[in-house]
Every structure is written in C-alpha cells, then in structure tokens.
Amino acid sequence: MHSPSIGPTFHETLAGIPLDLFDSLPRNDQRLKAGEYVVGLLGAHGRKTLRNVADQLGGQAARKQSVHHFISASSWEWEPVRRGLARRTDELLGSRAVVVRPTVVPKAGGHSVGVAEYYAPQLGRTVTGQQSFGAWLASPAAGVPVNWQLVLPADWIEDRSRRLRAHIPATSRALSPEENAGDVALRAARSLSGAPLPVVLDAPGLDPLRMGRLFGEAGIPLIQRVERRLRLRVDPLVLPGHGDLPLTAAGLIGSMRHLWRPRARLVTGGRGLSMAVPVMLPGAPAGGPRLLVAEWPESDLSAARLWLADGRMRHGPVLSLAGLAEVVDRDDGLVATRVGLRDFAGRSFQGWHRHITLASVAHLACVRAVIGDAVPHRTAMRPLLLGAG
C-alpha cells in the first residue's frame, strides 16, 4: 500500500465504502447511520471519538446523542456485518491467510470495558489498558481486519456491578489468551466458503501445544510465532548427529549456520536470511514433528522472527505465509490511526464491538481506494504440506 501522503483522497475513499455490508441491519435508519458513521470516521481529524465523529455529521446535540445511541445502545448485531466484511475483503485481496495478532491500547482509569494490566510488546512494558485479538485477512497486496475479540479478565466477569455497567452479556466468560486467539481466528476462517485458509498466529508466548491441538482438530494449517526462549529438540531421525537435549529456539538457529539461506524480504525489500529445521516439542510425542522457521535481516540475527509450523509444511510456503504478518504490521500502522481502530472511548461492551466493526469497514474502504476493486487473479500456490496435491 501507499503511504498516506500519496494515498487516495477522502472522496476516493468514500466511494469505496461497500454500503451493502449493512444490509443485515434490520431498519433503514440503522443502515443509513452505519454508512454515516463510516463517513465520520474517514472525515474526522485526530482521535475518532463519538463526539468527533458526530461533529463530521452536523455536530448538533441531537446528532451527537443519536450517534452515541447507535453505537453504544442500539440493537443491531455486528457479527453479520463482519461476515460480509470478510467475504468482501477476500474477493478484493485473494486472501492467502488469516493473520491473528494481539493489541493493547493504554487507557487511563478503569471504567472502559475490559481494562486491566497487560504486557504490551510494542511498548516493551506492562500498561493499564484494553487488550484485543484481531483477525486480519491478508495477501501480499494488503491486510484488512475482519473480526475482533475483546479480552475480558476474570475481574470483569465475576464483578456483577462491572458487568452491568459495561453491558457484558451473561454468556461471556473469562478466556485464556489461547482461547481468545483461537476463537477469533476460527470465526474469521469460517466466514469464508471453501477450504479454510491457514492461520498465521503472530502472538509470541501462546502455548504451542494447545494451539497446535486446537487448529489440528479444526483441520486448519497453523504457522505460530514463538519466543526465542522456547525449548525444542532437533528431530534426530531427520538430522542425525545432533544431541537429543532440548535447546532454545534461538540457540538452534545460531548453532546451525550451514542451514542459513538468502531470502528477499517481503515488505521491507532488501536482503535477509532464513532457515528451517525439523524439531519436536519436548514432552509431546503425540504432537508430531514441527518445522521451526526463522527469517531475519541479513545483518541482525537478534531481530529474527521465529515460527513453528506443522512438520509436513514446506519451508518456502511457511516463509511466504509468515511474511503476511509484516503486511499486517505495515497496514495497521498506515491505516489504523486514520480510521480510529484504537480510538473508542466509550465504556460498553457493545459500543466497543460496534465501533471497531465500522472502523474495520472504513479500513477496507481505504484499502479498496488504493488497490482498486478488481478481483485479483488467484495464482495457484505450492502445496502447503509435503505430498499434498
């Protein structure tokens, strides 16, 4: 995608809003307000608060109240809009994977739904804020968020007064990070027809055994980013002569220079290196062999991204799919601020979900204005699994 300075004009982006995504809303006035809200997101300068969005639509007191009610207290459901968003995005991009990643948004005070202490990798520290998991459809051309999961800690689920104030549904429960990531990924993958897309899980620290089991049972290929300190064993049947003691993933990469290969980097361009080695997760013989794949700038091994995939996957396709996480990084940086993905300042569970759903529609409009609305030619990919196809 282009940078905002040379990207589409506001009117070009406005023309790219797929208003038929709101056909699931039961009333005509709701469909009209949904389109207006996306217009407000695209037109507002600064943070996309409800007040700021309403100012784009007239700014009168009645208008502000109407916008607030439509987002925070209306009855329309966001899941049908997200399913339509996923299908429209897939048509536009020719999606190659679902990329799942966590986001922490710092928040002052404890009134916004889900606020707690979380570690924010992008900041390198623990902050008070909201955490969510986003599922993005991605191709080499662009990435678009199509589904979201707001993390609700036990303190919010078990405190009845908090639940009531934030309008948290009675069916909601506190989920582990693995459950949150898996749920949002599976809902996004099931929005599309045909064979499920592979999932690229860009969330270091999640249990690879649990995630591998979850996606294996669902029949979905998984490429999971892992921490450098994850301990693994080299498969002695594939690489004879290597010890059977577990080593850290980073240690394995550094000790096997003979496996390093040159690699052109997908997003940044330039030269990089990569390697792949068959491994086993200690204590999990039933989990089967895995493939540890790493990619890094040629001059900086410490910047390596490490990925764990099914042992039957091929090195090249795993690298290509893992590279889509960098596409999402780029497009999140370029578009998220423009459409206000992180700007909701309300307090309700429903308000957060409705705002971020419409901000995701605005994100699709921005991408559409840049890359056009032609359905891409879907080139055949090499089989993901050895012996497949």
HELIX and SHEET records of a PDB file:
HELIX    1   1 PRO A    4  ILE A    6  5                                   3    
HELIX    2   2 PHE A   10  ALA A   15  1                                   6    
HELIX    3   3 LEU A   19  PHE A   22  5                                   4    
HELIX    4   4 ASN A   28  GLY A   43  1                                  16    
HELIX    5   5 LEU A   50  GLN A   56  1                                   7    
HELIX    6   6 ALA A   61  SER A   72  1                                  12    
HELIX    7   7 GLU A   79  LEU A   93  1                                  15    
HELIX    8   8 ALA A  154  GLU A  158  1                                   5    
HELIX    9   9 ARG A  160  ALA A  166  1                                   7    
HELIX   10  10 PRO A  177  ALA A  189  1                                  13    
HELIX   11  11 PRO A  208  ALA A  218  1                                  11    
HELIX   12  12 ALA A  249  SER A  255  1                                   7    
HELIX   13  13 ARG A  257  LEU A  259  5                                   3    
HELIX   14  14 PRO A  285  GLY A  287  5                                   3    
HELIX   15  15 LEU A  301  ALA A  303  5                                   3    
HELIX   16  16 HIS A  315  ALA A  322  1                                   8    
HELIX   17  17 LEU A  324  VAL A  339  1                                  16    
HELIX   18  18 PHE A  349  ILE A  371  1                                  23    
SHEET    1   A10 ALA A 116  ALA A 120  0                                        
SHEET    2   A10 ARG A 125  ALA A 138 -1                                        
SHEET    3   A10 ALA A  97  PRO A 106 -1                                        
SHEET    4   A10 VAL A 199  LEU A 201  1                                        
SHEET    5   A10 LEU A 222  VAL A 226  1                                        
SHEET    6   A10 ARG A 305  ASP A 310 -1                                        
SHEET    7   A10 ARG A 290  PRO A 297 -1                                        
SHEET    8   A10 ARG A 271  MET A 280 -1                                        
SHEET    9   A10 ARG A 231  VAL A 234 -1                                        
SHEET   10   A10 LEU A 247  THR A 248 -1                                        
SHEET    1   B 9 ALA A 116  ALA A 120  0                                        
SHEET    2   B 9 ARG A 125  ALA A 138 -1                                        
SHEET    3   B 9 ALA A  97  PRO A 106 -1                                        
SHEET    4   B 9 VAL A 199  LEU A 201  1                                        
SHEET    5   B 9 LEU A 222  VAL A 226  1                                        
SHEET    6   B 9 ARG A 305  ASP A 310 -1                                        
SHEET    7   B 9 ARG A 290  PRO A 297 -1                                        
SHEET    8   B 9 ARG A 271  MET A 280 -1                                        
SHEET    9   B 9 ARG A 261  ALA A 264 -1                                        
SHEET    1   C 3 ALA A 116  ALA A 120  0                                        
SHEET    2   C 3 ARG A 125  ALA A 138 -1                                        
SHEET    3   C 3 GLY A 143  LEU A 150 -1                                        
END                                                                             
